[in-house]
Amino acid sequence: MNDRPLLQLALDVLDLDTATRVTQQTYSAIDVIEVGTLLCLSEGMHAVRALRDAFAEATIVADVRIVRAGKNIAEMAFDAGANWVTVVGEAPIETLGAALEVAYKHGGEIQVELHEGWTHHEAIHWRDMGIRQIILHSGVEVDPVGGEWSTQAMDTICELADIGFRVTATGGISAHSISAFEEVPVSIFIAGRAIAQAENPLAEAQAFQDAIEATYV
């Protein structure tokens, strides 16, 4: 059915040592490394550079959540070694366009994190600009791991995929909840605490991969 989704490890930690340790433990079972917003704020683009040096072949996301200064912040992130950089959906269209231009220059991509008031027309405009990735959050600011996704959220993923986006799903996702996404065209699942705080992070990451494999066959 659908292409097999990727597994993204969100490094939502405050220090590079912890981020590096968790990534080293799980690297064989993850597809994308996310330098989380908190890590970007506490360690700066040094965190992106260090993880790029340590994991040269990895796909790395700098989750800087650009709101303004799209050109400058995107340049910083891509120069540091990011492949993908995040922009919030509330950002002015000029900011999004500036960040996208930088992404093109570096052979990278921009991911738009959806806001509450987005419209179908707005999403089509993003696609026409050249945006190919959308991030959809489910739940409150701090989701319980394993929290359920609503039918409406699942329908939104399908709508965005029909427009032509690769959709990343994040928020309370566990290995056990992956099966609920059967027939839903997710391109990337994000897991943070579920893996990083597990007793055996590598085993938990592999459990995610096994669940993805079993669901998207």
C-alpha positions in Angstrom: 0.0 0.0 0.0 1.7 3.2 1.1 5.4 3.7 1.1 7.0 2.7 4.3 7.2 5.7 6.7 10.5 6.8 8.2 11.2 6.9 12.0 12.5 10.3 13.3 14.1 10.5 16.7 13.3 13.9 18.3 16.2 15.0 20.6 14.1 17.1 22.9 16.9 17.4 25.4 18.9 20.4 26.7 22.5 19.2 26.3 24.5 17.8 23.5 26.1 15.0 25.5 22.7 13.4 26.2 21.6 13.9 22.6 24.8 12.3 21.3 24.5 9.4 23.7 20.8 8.6 22.8 21.6 8.9 19.1 24.6 6.6 19.3 22.4 4.0 21.2 19.6 4.1 18.6 21.2 5.1 15.3 21.0 1.7 13.7 17.2 1.7 14.1 16.3 5.3 13.2 16.0 7.1 9.8 16.0 10.8 10.7 17.7 12.7 13.5 15.9 15.8 14.8 17.8 18.4 16.7 14.9 19.5 18.8 13.9 23.1 19.5 15.1 23.1 23.1 18.5 21.6 22.0 18.8 24.3 19.3 18.1 27.0 21.9 20.4 25.6 24.6 23.4 24.5 22.4 22.8 26.6 19.3 23.8 25.4 15.8 26.8 23.8 17.4 24.5 20.9 18.2 23.6 20.5 14.5 27.3 20.6 13.5 28.3 18.1 16.2 25.6 15.6 15.2 26.5 16.1 11.5 30.1 15.3 12.3 29.2 12.3 14.3 26.6 10.9 11.9 27.8 12.1 8.5 25.3 10.1 6.5 22.2 10.9 8.5 19.2 13.0 7.5 19.2 15.8 10.1 16.3 18.1 10.9 17.0 21.5 12.7 13.7 22.1 14.4 14.3 25.9 14.7 10.6 26.7 14.0 11.3 29.9 12.0 8.8 32.7 12.5 10.7 35.6 11.2 14.2 36.2 9.7 13.7 33.2 7.4 16.8 33.7 5.3 19.2 34.2 8.1 18.0 31.4 10.4 17.8 29.0 7.5 21.3 29.9 6.4 22.6 29.2 9.9 20.9 25.8 10.1 21.8 24.6 6.6 25.4 25.9 7.0 25.6 23.8 10.2 24.7 20.7 8.3 20.9 20.3 8.5 19.0 18.7 5.6 15.6 19.9 6.6 14.6 23.0 8.6 11.2 23.8 10.2 9.1 26.9 9.7 5.9 27.5 11.6 2.7 27.8 9.6 2.0 31.2 11.1 5.1 32.7 9.6 4.6 35.4 6.9 4.6 34.1 3.4 7.7 36.2 2.7 9.5 34.5 5.6 8.6 31.1 4.2 9.7 32.0 0.7 13.1 33.3 2.0 13.7 30.1 3.9 12.7 28.0 0.9 15.1 29.9 -1.3 18.0 29.1 1.1 16.9 25.4 1.2 17.0 25.2 -2.6 20.6 26.6 -2.5 21.7 24.0 -0.1 19.8 21.1 -1.7 17.6 20.8 1.5 14.0 21.1 2.3 11.6 23.2 4.5 9.0 21.6 6.7 5.9 23.6 7.6 4.5 23.0 11.1 0.8 23.5 10.8 -1.0 26.0 12.9 -4.6 25.8 14.2 -6.1 28.2 11.6 -4.6 26.8 8.4 -6.8 26.5 5.4 -6.9 24.2 2.4 -6.3 27.2 0.1 -3.2 28.1 2.2 -1.8 24.6 2.0 -2.2 24.6 -1.8 -0.3 27.9 -2.0 2.5 26.3 0.1 2.6 23.4 -2.3 2.7 25.7 -5.3 5.6 27.6 -3.8 7.6 24.3 -3.6 7.0 23.1 -0.1 6.8 19.3 0.0 6.7 18.5 3.7 4.1 19.2 6.4 4.3 18.4 10.1 1.0 17.7 11.9 0.9 17.7 15.7 -1.9 16.0 17.6 -2.9 16.8 21.2 -1.8 19.3 23.7 1.6 20.9 24.3 2.8 17.9 26.3 1.2 14.7 24.9 1.0 11.5 26.9 3.1 8.9 25.1 0.6 6.6 23.4 -2.2 9.2 23.3 -4.8 8.6 20.7 -5.1 10.4 17.4 -8.6 11.5 16.4 -10.4 10.5 13.3 -10.3 14.2 12.3 -6.5 14.2 12.6 -6.2 11.1 10.5 -8.5 12.7 7.9 -6.2 15.7 7.9 -3.2 13.6 7.0 -5.1 12.1 4.1 -6.2 15.6 2.9 -2.6 16.9 3.0 -1.3 13.8 1.3 -3.9 14.3 -1.5 -2.6 17.8 -2.0 0.8 16.4 -2.5 2.6 16.7 0.8 4.7 14.2 2.7 3.2 14.4 6.1 5.1 13.9 9.4 3.0 12.9 12.4 4.1 13.8 15.9 2.6 13.9 19.4 2.2 11.1 21.8 3.0 8.3 19.3 4.1 5.0 20.7 5.1 1.7 19.0 1.8 0.3 20.1 -0.2 3.1 18.5 1.4 2.8 15.0 -1.2 0.2 13.9 -3.9 2.8 14.3 -2.5 4.6 11.2 -3.1 1.7 8.9 -4.4 3.1 5.5 -3.2 6.6 6.6 -0.4 7.9 4.3 2.1 9.1 7.0 5.6 9.7 5.6 7.4 10.1 8.9 6.6 9.2 12.5 8.3 11.2 15.2 9.2 9.7 18.6 11.1 11.5 21.3 10.5 10.5 25.0 9.1 7.2 24.0 12.6 6.2 22.8 15.0 8.4 24.6 13.5 7.7 28.1 13.0 4.0 27.5 14.9 1.5 29.6 16.4 0.2 26.4 16.3 3.0 23.7 17.5 0.8 20.9 15.0 -2.0 21.6 12.2 0.6 21.7 13.3 2.2 18.4 13.4 -1.3 16.9 9.9 -1.9 18.3 8.7 1.3 16.4 10.4 0.0 13.2 8.7 -3.4 13.6 5.3 -1.8 14.1 5.8 0.4 11.0 6.8 -2.6 9.0 3.8 -4.6 10.2 1.4 -1.7 9.5 2.7 -0.6 6.1 3.1 -3.8 4.2 
